[in-house]
Amino acid sequence: MAAAAVTAAQQALQTARRDLTAAIHAARHAGQSVSRIAARTGLDPVTVRNILAVTPAQTPASSSSVLPR
C-alpha cells in the first residue's frame, strides 16, 4: 500500500513539473520577462532560464503523428 502511494506521489510530481514547465514556456512566449516569471513562480531567474533552455517535450498524442511508421 505504501509503494502504491509513493508511485502515485511520483506521478503527481512529474505532472506538476510538466505543467509548471509548460506555463513557464507559455509565459515567456507571451512576452513576460524571466524576472517576472521567476517572481510569479517562486523560482529564481537562473532556474527559469534553465527550464526555458530545454525544448518542451511533446505530448504522446502529438509525438505519435511525427514518428515514422
N, C-alpha and C positions, 0 to 999 in steps of 0.2 A: 504494500500500500504506500509506503514511503517512497519507493522507487518511482511509482506512478506519479506521485505529487512532484517529485524532483523533475521528472520528464516534462510534466505539464508546465512547471515554472520555467524551465529552459526554453520551451516552445513559446511561451508568453514573452519572455525576454527577447528572443530573436525577432518576434513580430514587432515588439515595441521599438527595437533598434532599426528595423526596416522602415517603420512608419516615421521615426524621427529623421532618418536619412532622407526619405522622400520629401518630408516637409522642409528640410534644410535646402535641398536642391530646388524645390519649388519656390521658396522664398528668395533664393539667390537669382533664379531665373526671372522672378518678378521685379528684380532690381534692388532688393534690400541689401544693405551693406553687411559685411561679415560681422562687424561690431554690433550691429542691430540684431542680427540673427543670434549671436552669442548671448546678448543680453536677454533676449526673449526665451532662449532655451536653457539658460543657466550654464552653458558650456563656455569654455574660454575660446578666444578667437583662433588660437592655433588648432584646437580640436575641430572647430568648424571648417577651417581651411583644409585640414586633413580629410575630413568627410567629403568635402567638395572635390578634392583631388582624385577621389576614386569614382570611376564611372558607375552609375547606379545599375544594379542587377536588373535584368528583365524578369518579368513575371513568367511563370511556366506557360501560360496561355500564349503570350506574345513571343516567347523564345521558340516554341514549337513550330511557329509559322516560318521561321527563318532557318531552321535546320534542314540540311539536305535529306532527302528520303532515299 
